[in-house]
């Protein structure tokens, strides 16, 4: 009989093998899922009566399982080495940037035992606040200002230069995410509410604000009634273009990579990083060490909110180009998978972010070229977290065979 028993010390082998095993199991389970979803390829069947049994069997295997294998290849191979890799490699960085930026912030909180599940809402609010500040200075020509019945009159151009407006919008985006993260943080420290539920519920409030902004106070007045803000690609003072055309690298990607390195240094070389790790591993010891739980909640939630808000602003001013009802949402939830897949290590999160970006880009290619339902890619990504958490049990537990247990139970 197999018995699950706790290890005296966590297994270092499974600590690093878990992500690899989870990816392999996800590929296997995804292959089975795609085999059920996709119709067999009848063109591969061998109908010649004179064909040998081997050719017939080969045709049957290719007909039944060729398309699922093509989906796996399209997801993990084609974005890197396929015929359009020159374009899709840049898209990997576009997708990985916000995932890494948000996941790094979440990982700091998760390491301290603070569960911010509402990064999606903070991401949306960062985009909304940053866009609101930037669009407030959209060039609309000189404005005539008159005070005291014309005694004081002058012309004022609302436009700000890029070196002022873009950093101002970056700060506004970070502030928007920080404010949204402070709501569950303050409620946690003041009234001991559950930060998981509060932060998660605030996501739906943020989505309501997003819909109101796209159809109301941020709607482009020149759009003939269609929802959506002005396009940032035509607003040079606030746009976030690629540094090199087709590279996928913009301020968001650079910030993600740079902040991941800084977060790693913080966790491994700074007193605050030690306090974060201690609070997650031994909360009572952390209190004896002088670590304030309330201060740590405010700090970790604030950092994750700031990074999520930055990701939102960099996304709306760059790849997304505008606030819209179908603004590129979902990164906040997917970043949770990235954080755990990277073992809550900022450098591991960088690798996990690119892996998850591969499923985004490759999944879009598979949905387009192989008629795969887009929801199947979301299920595939969810499988990754499922197997990751399942296999992660082996880090702290192990299976042990008990020979006499079955016979004893039978008596």
Beta strands, then each sheet from edge to edge (+ up, - down):
strand 1: 2-6
strand 2: 143-147
strand 3: 152-156
strand 4: 397-401
sheet 1: 1+ 4-
sheet 2: 2+ 3-
end
